Amino acid sequence: MKQDEIRLRLIDGTIHVIAKDGLDKASTKQIGIATSTNEAYIYRCFVDKEDLLTKVFDALDEELLTKTMQFIEVMYVPEIDFEIRCRLYFSSIWSFLLGNRDKCLTYVRYFYSPYFTKYSADVHKKRFAPLVAKFEIAFKNEADVWMILNHILNVMLDFAIKVHNGQMTGEGNYAEHVFRVIYASVRQYFKNEKESD
């Protein structure tokens, strides 16, 4: 097996271990067992465990950015009511978060950990800069678009985790409720609909 294949296997296995047992229990031994890979390969493919965890988050963060950018064009369709555009955009991201339990749990567990602050926060902010730039036209000039988008992501992740942990159901009006919570909290920062077009 090639080193790139082993790296991908270790990343996928680490996602599964973190989703199942949490970040603190994601030892190199557990990752080796989960991937049927000798633990020594972790140190051949990555600098150390922290590097592996960082690469796992990078992969998940890139995937989330790709999904968010993939659906951004709906925000630029002036024929559709602005709130409807926001709802359509929200729905696509929400479906992605609910459709990827292990990835969502792993993302959240890393995102809210000291590892994120130490190893990934700066790269994450640079990575999402193009998304911020795409959204700037929708918000008032004085709005901190990075903080607003970060707030939206936090709320979506919080509610998605409740679904994945069985505290809430992802069916029925739940998605609409989540959208309403988010939209109500940020609508004051939007330019009026005419300006947003």
C-alpha positions as CSV (number, residue, x, y, z in Angstrom):
1,M,0.0,0.0,0.0
2,K,1.4,3.4,-0.9
3,Q,2.1,6.1,1.7
4,D,-0.7,8.4,0.4
5,E,-3.2,5.6,0.7
6,I,-2.0,4.9,4.2
7,R,-2.3,8.6,5.1
8,L,-5.9,8.6,3.8
9,R,-6.7,5.4,5.7
10,L,-5.3,6.9,8.9
11,I,-7.3,10.1,8.4
12,D,-10.5,8.2,7.8
13,G,-9.9,5.9,10.8
14,T,-9.1,8.9,13.0
15,I,-12.4,10.5,12.0
16,H,-14.2,7.3,13.0
17,V,-12.4,7.0,16.3
18,I,-13.0,10.6,17.3
19,A,-16.6,10.4,16.3
20,K,-17.1,7.2,18.3
21,D,-15.0,7.8,21.4
22,G,-14.1,11.5,21.5
23,L,-10.9,13.5,20.9
24,D,-9.3,12.6,24.3
25,K,-9.6,8.8,23.6
26,A,-8.2,9.1,20.1
27,S,-4.8,7.5,21.0
28,T,-2.4,6.3,18.3
29,K,-3.1,2.8,19.5
30,Q,-6.8,3.1,19.0
31,I,-6.3,4.7,15.6
32,G,-4.0,1.8,14.6
33,I,-6.6,-0.7,15.7
34,A,-9.4,1.1,13.9
35,T,-7.5,1.2,10.7
36,S,-5.8,-2.2,11.0
37,T,-2.5,-0.4,10.6
38,N,0.6,-0.7,12.6
39,E,0.8,2.3,15.0
40,A,4.3,3.0,13.7
41,Y,2.9,4.2,10.3
42,I,1.3,7.2,12.0
43,Y,4.9,8.5,12.7
44,R,5.9,7.6,9.1
45,C,3.1,9.5,7.6
46,F,2.7,12.4,10.1
47,V,5.1,14.2,12.4
48,D,3.2,13.1,15.5
49,K,-0.3,12.6,16.8
50,E,-1.0,16.4,16.9
51,D,0.0,16.6,13.2
52,L,-2.4,13.8,12.4
53,L,-5.3,15.5,14.2
54,T,-4.5,18.8,12.5
55,K,-4.5,17.0,9.1
56,V,-7.8,15.4,9.9
57,F,-9.3,18.8,10.7
58,D,-7.8,20.3,7.6
59,A,-9.4,17.7,5.5
60,L,-12.8,18.2,7.1
61,D,-12.5,22.0,7.0
62,E,-11.6,21.9,3.3
63,E,-14.6,19.7,2.6
64,L,-16.9,22.0,4.5
65,L,-15.5,25.0,2.7
66,T,-16.0,23.2,-0.7
67,K,-19.7,22.6,0.2
68,T,-20.3,26.1,1.4
69,M,-18.7,27.5,-1.8
70,Q,-20.6,25.1,-4.0
71,F,-23.9,26.5,-3.0
72,I,-23.0,30.2,-2.7
73,E,-24.4,31.1,-6.2
74,V,-27.9,30.9,-4.9
75,M,-27.2,34.1,-2.9
76,Y,-26.6,36.0,-6.2
77,V,-30.0,35.2,-7.8
78,P,-31.9,38.6,-7.6
79,E,-35.1,37.0,-8.9
80,I,-35.5,35.1,-5.6
81,D,-36.5,36.8,-2.4
82,F,-33.4,37.4,-0.2
83,E,-34.8,35.4,2.8
84,I,-35.6,32.5,0.4
85,R,-32.0,32.6,-0.9
86,C,-30.7,32.4,2.7
87,R,-33.0,29.5,3.4
88,L,-31.9,27.6,0.3
89,Y,-28.2,28.2,1.1
90,F,-28.8,27.2,4.7
91,S,-30.6,24.0,3.7
92,S,-27.8,22.8,1.5
93,I,-25.2,23.2,4.3
94,W,-27.6,21.8,6.9
95,S,-28.2,18.6,4.8
96,F,-24.5,18.2,4.5
97,L,-23.9,18.4,8.3
98,L,-26.8,16.0,9.0
99,G,-25.7,13.6,6.3
100,N,-22.2,13.1,7.6
101,R,-22.4,12.1,11.3
102,D,-18.8,11.0,11.9
103,K,-17.4,14.0,10.1
104,C,-19.7,16.4,11.8
105,L,-18.9,15.0,15.3
106,T,-15.2,15.0,14.6
107,Y,-15.2,18.5,13.2
108,V,-17.0,19.8,16.3
109,R,-14.8,18.0,18.8
110,Y,-11.7,19.4,17.2
111,F,-13.1,22.8,16.5
112,Y,-13.9,23.4,20.2
113,S,-10.7,21.9,21.5
114,P,-7.4,23.5,22.5
115,Y,-5.9,21.8,19.4
116,F,-7.9,24.1,17.2
117,T,-6.7,27.2,18.9
118,K,-3.1,26.1,18.9
119,Y,-2.7,24.5,15.5
120,S,-5.6,25.4,13.2
121,A,-7.3,28.7,14.0
122,D,-5.2,30.9,11.8
123,V,-5.3,28.5,8.8
124,H,-9.0,28.1,9.2
125,K,-9.5,31.8,9.0
126,K,-7.4,32.2,5.9
127,R,-9.1,29.2,4.3
128,F,-12.5,30.7,4.7
129,A,-11.5,34.2,3.6
130,P,-12.9,33.6,0.1
131,L,-16.3,32.8,1.6
132,V,-16.2,35.9,3.7
133,A,-15.4,37.9,0.6
134,K,-18.4,36.4,-1.2
135,F,-20.8,37.3,1.6
136,E,-19.5,40.9,2.2
137,I,-21.9,42.3,-0.3
138,A,-24.9,41.0,1.6
139,F,-24.0,42.8,4.9
140,K,-23.8,46.4,6.0
141,N,-20.4,48.0,5.7
142,E,-20.0,48.1,9.5
143,A,-20.8,44.4,10.0
144,D,-18.0,42.0,11.0
145,V,-18.7,39.4,8.3
146,W,-16.2,36.9,9.7
147,M,-17.8,37.0,13.1
148,I,-21.3,36.7,11.7
149,L,-20.4,33.7,9.5
150,N,-18.6,32.2,12.5
151,H,-21.7,32.6,14.6
152,I,-23.9,31.0,11.9
153,L,-21.5,28.0,11.7
154,N,-21.5,27.7,15.5
155,V,-25.3,27.6,15.7
156,M,-25.6,25.1,12.9
157,L,-22.9,22.8,14.4
158,D,-24.6,23.1,17.8
159,F,-28.0,22.0,16.5
160,A,-26.5,19.4,14.2
161,I,-24.7,17.8,17.1
162,K,-28.0,17.7,19.0
163,V,-29.5,15.7,16.1
164,H,-26.5,13.4,15.9
165,N,-26.6,12.8,19.7
166,G,-30.3,12.0,19.6
167,Q,-31.4,15.0,21.6
168,M,-33.4,16.4,18.7
169,T,-34.8,15.0,15.5
170,G,-33.6,16.2,12.2
171,E,-37.1,15.7,10.7
172,G,-40.2,17.9,10.5
173,N,-39.9,21.6,11.4
174,Y,-36.5,21.3,13.1
175,A,-34.6,22.6,10.1
176,E,-37.0,25.5,9.8
177,H,-36.6,26.2,13.5
178,V,-32.7,26.2,13.2
179,F,-33.0,28.5,10.1
180,R,-35.3,30.9,12.0
181,V,-32.9,31.1,15.0
182,I,-30.0,31.9,12.7
183,Y,-31.8,34.3,10.4
184,A,-33.4,36.2,13.3
185,S,-30.0,36.7,15.0
186,V,-28.2,38.0,11.9
187,R,-30.9,39.8,9.8
188,Q,-30.2,43.1,11.5
189,Y,-26.7,43.1,9.8
190,F,-28.0,42.5,6.2
191,K,-28.3,45.3,3.8
192,N,-31.8,45.8,2.7
193,E,-32.9,43.4,0.0
194,K,-32.5,45.9,-2.8
195,E,-28.9,46.7,-1.8
196,S,-28.1,42.9,-1.4
197,D,-28.9,42.3,-5.1
